[in-house]
Amino acid sequence: MKKIVGFSILCFFFILPATVFAQEKVYEVDASVLLVREEPASNSDVIGKLQAGDKIKVFQEKHGWYQTYVNGQSGWVASQYLFASDSETAVETTSSKEITVQAEGTRIRSGPDTSNSIINFATNGDKFSVVETQSDWIKVQLNDGSTGWVARWLTSDSANDSQSSSSNETTQSESAEVEQVARTENNGDGDLSGYNIVLDPGHGGHDPGAIGLYGNQEKDLAMIAANQIASDLESAGANAILTRSNDTFISLEERVNISHSYHTDAFISLHYNANPLRLVNGISTYYTNDSDQSFAYQMQQSLAEHVDLTDRGVMHESLHVLRNNDNPALLLELGFITNPHDIEVIQTESYQSNIGQAVTNALSNYFH
């Protein structure tokens, strides 16, 4: 009996320091989108979202989950998507201050500059809580729990801006920042302005995906392709959103959640194939939902026209990121990294450029 009591006391003193340690640390988010859940479980209700770079203070750890606060509510985040921050101050996710948007079609961006990608739009009269301010930009809390940046000169806070520009400069900035998204009436052929395209580079982190002939990992090649395609899409005016921007593991469920977190016009998952038989080669496009069949054929046709690899055609298969996606969704297999010819071609700069053009052209044809 004494042994049991002693063991209980020992456990108490062992657990306590870990809890205190968590309370004293600030952590930074290392994922493009991190869901905050009501309970420490992956199937618990989502109550908010955090973005890469957000800093939070955690209060306790339980089964690989950290407790924090978002919008004044207690919630839990998966600890593997956080790393200890050098900062001693967490960024507040709520604010008593509120601003009102004063222009139609105001762009909400991923960062405090017009060069950052557009993640959403706001209309005249929309109100947002202020997270932080930075010069001429305001970071606001969006309705879905995520954050974005709005130009201060387009909000009710502009009257308090001591760093206001000349009227001519403001007019130019406003013209660059405000637009009505008339996607088909005002856009020329090939223009993807206003469209949100989610690119999903497969695998990542502890999941390398397929391994090629020369040790190439599918996760790395998928990331290279995603960056090239994103660059081409943005050149065409689209807003490219990546489910991961570095070597991070993202679950299939999380990838779909990211697609649903935006007004997504198309979701494209990027992969490379493998086969024990080295002779098997080529590119293919997969779809799951019947409504995406035409989209799949347009994509495959564009890939076949731009890429000098065997055309394996369009294939129907029930894949998680497609089956559970409410948006138009395709999965591309961009060649076999176990085939000597394919892997040589895949690693060339011209191939990556051609892939970017092929996907961009397919999307332009699909939307127009």
KEFITI-170177 format. One record per residue (C-alpha): residue in one letter; x, y, z. Coordinates in steps of 0.1 Angstrom, whole numbers, plus 2048, in hexadecimal, padded with zeros to 3 digits. Example, Ala and Ser with C-alpha at 12.3 -4.5 7.8 and 13.67 -1.06 7.14 Angstrom:
BEGIN
A87B7D384E;S8897F5847;
! end
This chain:
BEGIN
M800800800;K81C818808;K82C8107E7;I80D81B7D4;V80B83C7E7;G82F8437E1;F82B83C7BC;S80E8557BA;I8228707CA;L83F86A7B3;C82886D795;F81A88E7A2;F83C89E7A5;F847890783;I82989F770;L8288C0781;P8498CE773;A83D8C6750;T81D8DA755;V82F8F8763;F8488F7746;A82B8F872D;Q81C91673F;E83D92A73D;K843924717;V8379366F8;Y8339216D9;E83392A6B4;V81C91969B;D830905681;A8138FC669;S80191064E;V7E090C661;L7DD8FD684;L7BA8F4690;V7B18FC6B4;R79A8E16C2;E7828E16DF;E7918C26EF;P7B48B16EB;A7A98996D0;S7AB89A6AA;N7858946A7;S77B8B06BE;D7698CF6B2;V77E8EB6A2;I77A90C6B5;G7959206A3;K7B392168D;L7D792D68F;Q7F0934673;A81592F66F;G829947684;D80D94D69E;K81A94C6C1;I80693E6DD;K80A937702;V80191470E;F7F390A730;Q7F58E4731;E7FE8C671D;K7E88A7719;H7EF889702;G80389D6E9;W7EB8BB6E9;Y7F18DE6F7;Q7D68F4707;T7D59186FD;Y7BB9346F9;V7AC9406D8;N79095B6D7;G78E9596FC;Q7869346FC;S79B917708;G7A69006ED;W7BF8E56E3;V7D98E36C8;A7EF8C66BC;S8128CA6CC;Q8258BD6AE;Y81C8DD69A;L82C8F46B4;F84F8FC6BD;A85D9106DB;S8609356D3;D87C94C6DE;S8629676E5;E85496A708;T83397A6FB;A8179686E9;V80497A6CE;E7E19816DA;T7C79706C5;T7AB9886D0;S7A89AD6D5;S78F9C56E3;K7969DD6C7;E7819D96A7;I7859E8685;T76C9EC668;V7749E6644;Q76BA0562F;A7709F860B;E7609DD5F6;G7759C05EC;T7919C8605;R7AC9AD603;I7B699A623;R7DA98F61F;S7F197662F;G80A99163A;P80D9B763E;D8159C061A;T8049C05F8;S81E9A65EC;N80F98C604;S7F59735F7;I7D097A5FA;I7BE963612;N79B972612;F78699160A;A7729A961F;T7559C1616;N74C9E3622;G73F9E2645;D7509C1650;K75D9C3673;F77C9B1681;S78E9AF6A2;V7B29BD6A1;V7CE9A46AA;E7EB9BC6A4;T7F59D968E;Q8159DF679;S81AA00668;D7FEA0464E;W7F09E1654;I7D99D166D;K7D89AC676;V7B49A167C;Q7A2983689;L78C97366E;N76B962675;D77993F671;G79494668C;S7B194C674;T7C296D670;G7CB984653;W7D89A664B;V7C39C463E;A7D19E5631;R7CA9FF64C;W7C1A1A633;L7A2A05629;T794A0364D;S785A1A667;D7A7A1B678;S7B5A3065B;A7ABA5066D;N7C3A48689;D7E0A40672;S7FBA59678;Q810A4A65C;S7F6A50641;S804A5561E;S7FCA71606;S7DAA705F5;N7E9A655D4;E7FCA485E4;T7DEA3D5F8;T7C9A3D5D8;Q7E3A275C6;S7E5A105E4;E7BFA0D5E6;S7BDA065C1;A7D69EA5C6;E7C49DC5E5;V79F9DF5DC;E78F9CB5C0;Q76E9BB5B8;V7749975AF;A76299558E;R772974584;T76496E562;E75698F557;N7759A555C;N79098B55A;G7A1983539;D7A895F52E;G7C294F545;D7BD968560;L7B8957582;S7B4977597;G79F9715B6;Y7A194B5B5;N7AD9385D3;I7C09195CA;V7CB9015E6;L7EA8EE5DD;D7F18CF5F1;P8158C25EF;G81189D5FB;H82188E619;G83B8A162E;G84D89E650;H85087A65C;D83D86F63D;P85587061F;G83C860606;A84C84C5EA;I8718475E8;G88184B5C5;L89D8395B3;Y8B78515C0;G8A98555E3;N8938725D8;Q8768775F0;E85387E5E3;K84C8985FE;D8698AD5F2;L8608AB5CD;A83C8B35D5;M8478D25E8;I85C8DE5CA;A83F8D95B3;A8278EC5CA;N83E90A5CC;Q84290B5A6;I81C9085A0;A8159225BB;S82C93A5AA;D81B935588;L7F9938597;E8019585A9;S810966589;A7ED95F579;G7DD973596;A7D19555AB;N7D59525D1;A7EA9325D7;I7E59225F9;L7FC906603;T7F28EB61D;R8168EA627;S83390261F;N84F8ED62E;D8588C9638;T83B8C6650;F8238A8655;I7FF8B264E;S7E4898653;L7CB890637;E7AF89E64C;E7C38BE652;R7C98C362D;V7A48C1626;N79D8D9643;I7B58F2634;S7A28EF613;H7818F6626;S791913639;Y79192961A;H77A9325FE;T78C9185E9;D7859165C4;A79B8F85BE;F7B08DF5D3;I7CE8CF5C2;S7E18B35D4;L8048AD5C6;H81588B5C7;Y82F8755B5;N8298515AE;A83E8315B4;N83D80D5A9;P8537EF5AF;L8557EB589;R86C80557C;L85C80555A;V83B814567;N83B839560;G826857558;I80E872566;S7EA86F570;T7CE88357F;Y7B687559A;Y7938805A3;T7798725BC;N75A8875B8;D747884597;S7438AA596;D7698AC592;Q76C894574;S76D8B055A;F7868C356F;A79C8A4570;Y79C89F54B;Q7A58C4545;M7C28C155D;Q7CF8A154E;Q7CD8AE52B;S7E18CD535;L7FB8B8547;A7FF8A1528;E8048BF512;H81E8CF527;V8328B2536;D846898522;L83C87A537;T82485E52F;D7FF868531;R7EF84E549;G7CE860547;V7B3869560;M7AA85157C;H78D84F595;E7968455B8;S78884C5DB;L7A48605EB;H7A087160D;V7AA894603;L7938925E5;R77687E5F4;N772895612;N7788B6600;D75A8CD5FA;N76E8DF5DF;P7788D55BC;A7958BE5C3;L7AF8AA5B0;L7CE8965B8;L7EB89659F;E80587B59C;L82188E58A;G83787057F;F84785158D;I8668585A1;T86E83259F;N871835579;P89383F56C;H886855550;D86B866565;I88286E582;E89C87E56B;V88189455A;I87089D57B;Q8918AB589;T8958C456D;E88D8E8570;S8798E854F;Y8638CC55C;Q85A8E057B;S8528FE565;N83D8EA54E;I8298DB56C;G8228FF578;Q81690A556;A8018EA552;V7EE8EE573;T7E991356E;N7DB90F54A;A7C48F3555;L7B6908571;S7B1926559;N79F910541;Y78A90055C;F77E92256B;H779933549;
! end
